[in-house]
Amino acid sequence: MAQQQNKLKLYSYWISSCSWRIRIALNLKGLQYQYIPVNLLKGEHFSPEFQRLNPIGYVPVLVDGDIVVSDSFAIFMYLEEKYPQIPLLPPDLPKKALNIQAANIVSSSIQPLQNLAVLKYIEEKTSPDEIIPWAKFHIEKGFAALEKLLKDHAGRYATGDEVSMADVFLAPQIFNGIKRFNVDMAKFPLLTRLNEAYSELPEFQKATPENQPDAPLA
């Protein structure tokens, strides 16, 4: 790979699954980046400095020289265009469409319904007891759809034997479903198998929350 001229900056939060996706993508592409933590629990995403980068106040944000890109889906597509040396979208059009569809289920139909802002709203409008059932319902609905979508296409990974966009989006979501929301993965054998495959990849391991500089000390 040609020498990377400008070191990328990634505004990230250790446990944010959206940030996690981009950390995986950067690792898979072999791109060096500066990690800039944004503590969501302390409200640092509401600061004027951060909102100049992303007016809606979400992580991640990628800064590449003079270019600022927010939203993990947009950042992924930017990286794929700007740094194509190690592609994460297959050239085969049907397989590319399948990857985008799977990633979109995660980024549009699952994750937004379990993010911190939504869960806080659910807690305030109903009760803390409703948080886990709400999140599990939407996660399991999405997981069931992904099982059906990928069952005839999966190989070692989600859409074949090469790691691709779908895997980048799936790995953090499966982890959160298991660890944060107690989803019974016995109902999702394909996703369970994929999760085991991801755990063996160093690029995925390096991106996990506990390996980030802003992760709380145990």
Secondary structure, DSSP 8 states (H G I E B T S, - for coil): ----SS-EEEEE-TT-HHHHHHHHHHHHTT--EEEEE--TTTTGGGSHHHHHH-TT--S-EEEETTEEEESHHHHHHHHHHH-TTS-SS-SSHHHHHHHHHHHHIIIIIIGGGSSHHHHHHHHHHS-GGGHHHHHHHHHHHHHHHHHHHHTTT-SSBTTBSS--HHHHHHHHHHHHHHHTT---GGG-HHHHHHHHHHTT-HHHHHHSGGGSTTS---
